[in-house]
Amino acid sequence: MGKEFGYSMQVNTKKYGGDPLRSYKALMRKLSREGLYQELKEREFFKSKGQKRREDKVQGTLRTNKKQRLRMEQLAKELPIVKPKPKTIKQKK
């Protein structure tokens, strides 16, 4: 499987005390982080160029919105919160 995708991966079992279940879980986490499952899912069925383009556009929009949201949150942390002063009504004498 590693040859098809152009990379190989190792999980050190000594790190987990020789426990095969923990080693297996570590391998699954690494594969998930590398995007192997997403790639397999994408390759499962044929996608037309238009469908790929639409999906790329949606992903780009999501990325942009996330970056904007994170920027706004960062700015909100940096700027002090200024409460507006209550308006006083002047009464005529």
N, C-alpha and C positions, 0 to 999 in steps of 0.2 A: 504494500500500500504506500509506503514512503517513497518508493521509486516513481510511482505515477504522479505524485504531487511535487516531486523534486526536492524533498527534504527527509531527514530521518530524525527520530526523537528517542531520547533515553530517559528512563526513570530509575533512579538509584534506589534499590530495595533495601540496602543497608541503612539508609536514612530513616526508614520506617520500621526498623527492627526486624526486617524479614517478613513483615505482615503483608501477605499478598493482597488483601482487600484494600488496605491503605495505599499500596502501590498502584493498584488498579484505579482507585479514585483519583490519585494524583495524575495518572496518565489521561484519564477522561477530562480532567480540568485543563490540562495542557492542550489537548486536542480541541477542546471547546474554545479556549483562548486564541488558538491559532486560526480558528474559523473553518476547521475541517468539516464540521457538521453542516454549517451554512453552505459551504461549497458543494457538498454531496446533495443537499436539498435542491440547490439551484440546478445541478446537472441532471436531476432525476427526470425532468420533462423538458421538452423543447420549448424555447421561448423565441418569439419573433423579435425582429429588431425594434418594432414599435412598442412591444410590451416591455422590452428591456429599457427603452428610452423613457417610457412612462414611469417605470419603477425607479430609475435613476433620478428622475425629476422629483419624485416624492421623497426619496432618501435625501436629496440635496436640500429640499425645503425643510425637512425635519432637522437636518444638521444646522442649517442657518438659524432656525427658530431656537434651537437649543443654545447656540452660541450667543444669540441676542439675549436670551433669558439669563444665561450665566453672566454676561456683561452687565445687565441691569442689576442683578443681585450683587455683583462686586461693587458697582457704583453706589448702591444703596448702603452698603457697609461702610464705604469710605466717607460719604457725605453725612454731616450731622443732620438730624431731623429737626427742622425748624417748625415750631407750632405757630400758626397765624395768630396775631393779636386780636382779641375780641374788639369789635367795633363799639365805640361809645356813641350814644345819641346825645347830641347837645340840645338842651331844651331852651326855648326862647323865654325871656323874662318879661 
